[in-house]
Amino acid sequence: MAPIETQLFINNEFVPASTGETFDLFSPHTGDLVAKVAEASVQDVDTAVSAALAAFPSWSALSPIQRGKPLKKMAEKILASTPELAELDAISMGRPVSSFFDTNYAAVHFNYFGEAAYAQGHTSLNTPGFLNMSLRQPFGVVGIIIPWNAPLVFFSKKVAPAVAVGNCVVLKSSEKAPLTSWKVAQWIKECGFPPGVINVLSGHGHISGAAISSHMSIRALSFTGSTRTGRAIQIASANSNLKKVVFELGGKGPALIFDDADLEQAAKDTENSIFWNSGQTCMANSRIYVQDTVAERFVEVFKKLASERKMGDPTKGEINHGPQADKVQFEAVNKYIDVGKGCGGTLALSDSPSPAAESKSLLIHPTIFLNAPETSRIMKEEIFGPVVVINTFTTEAEVISKANDTEFGLYACLYTKDLERALRVSKKLESGMVGVNCAAPTGCWDLPFGGWKGSGTGRESLLESMEHFTEVKSIYFKCPGIGG
Ligand code: NAD
């Protein structure tokens, strides 16, 4: 198949990068060239921001119902294209088509914000002689930078609320997985979004990502990605116009398995959590703590499940474990496996059968370490691959302390039948989300999604997300005639 050639989507037109530059995207399974992708320049970011600025006055003046019409059409287009979109992620970053839920997720978000974008402030009669009020108003131009592990999820959960409340956006997709964003861009004009409302760029972080982060006309930026890049964006924001930043960052999620838990269920859920999407999930429980009295049985069930994973070509429906996203990820994860082997823990199941010499697939088998030191790098750093550490504990206080001894705080989970313990431990875990007798990615649409500590700032969800994309203004309306 000839490689796909992508362009940038600016002001409702597809255009090549101003420099004419492209970069190559290779399948992580076959090694074949999949696409030649436009590399957005600093100038392209400027052009996209200018288009968004020009679109803002008339777009923000529409009612939520008027703005909602193209959003709802987009939901339909995305949902109707599920197989094609699943295939695009599979060939670019190796995500198995069998695990593709993203179009359903995207449609819920475009539909919801197409109906519900009534940003509201407060009114107050608490100051005698005044009618006071606060307004929520769009920022103008919002920057959006997304990662590669579920690109359509991040595209929709950010773009839909941002434009629904009246902003115009400049989005940059990930250089590892730009194809679903490029595909969705093909429907923006057709759905009825006016020129400049949604601009979709592709390219590398240090060029167009950095230009978005430091752009003086972008007033808010929503970012999902690594904690390292989050820091760089925070600095760029501080050094430019102090734009409002919302971060969804990395994780090192703990799972706490108490001795009264349903062990089979706990093993099933936690195995899925860490090995789903080949371990490339921010919320995954990469650290598992099992009470010592039941550890042997838990490990046995967990290992069996991991060894039953069906690895291979992510475009095939029967596969549930694809390759790592690209060579950089593959090498980074393998380095961590080497670090793990040298850190004093035990390797219980690994990628021992070497891939055939002719195989170009960047597959890494599920890898389990037992009893790694708490201070080791594999316990402290986000690996973002199919690598888990299973350690043991004796007391509740001990496991809470171990679980919280991390700079991350995205998703923790615990398994117990003791309701009071479940609530007590949930309260003490330093984490933005806690699963009780369920593990990541279990969640819900309408509660805040996001992390404590280095895992992020701000929260996203159907109910929360509009807040990021609106500024607040208090108006003190002196009105002596209304009385005290
Ligand atoms: P990344 O930080 O390397 O890249 C994310 C995006 O940032 C990409 O589009 C990239 O091009 C861009 N970028 C890179 N350098 C930049 C810079 N200097 N300025 C501006 N933009 C820049 O992350 P990734 O490898 O794409 O994704 C994996 C990471 O994302 C993991 O740490 C994972 O935990 C995290 N993640 C978090 C969530 C969450 O909701 N909390 C969800 C998914 C992924």
Boltz pocket constraint, residues with backbone or C-beta under 6 A from the ligand:
constraints:
  - pocket:
      binder: B
      contacts: [[A, 145], [A, 146], [A, 147], [A, 148], [A, 149], [A, 172], [A, 173], [A, 174], [A, 175], [A, 203], [A, 204], [A, 205], [A, 206], [A, 208], [A, 209], [A, 210], [A, 213], [A, 224], [A, 225], [A, 226], [A, 227], [A, 228], [A, 229], [A, 230], [A, 232], [A, 233], [A, 248], [A, 249], [A, 250], [A, 251], [A, 281], [A, 282], [A, 283], [A, 382], [A, 384], [A, 410], [A, 451], [A, 455], [A, 456]]
      max_distance: 6.0
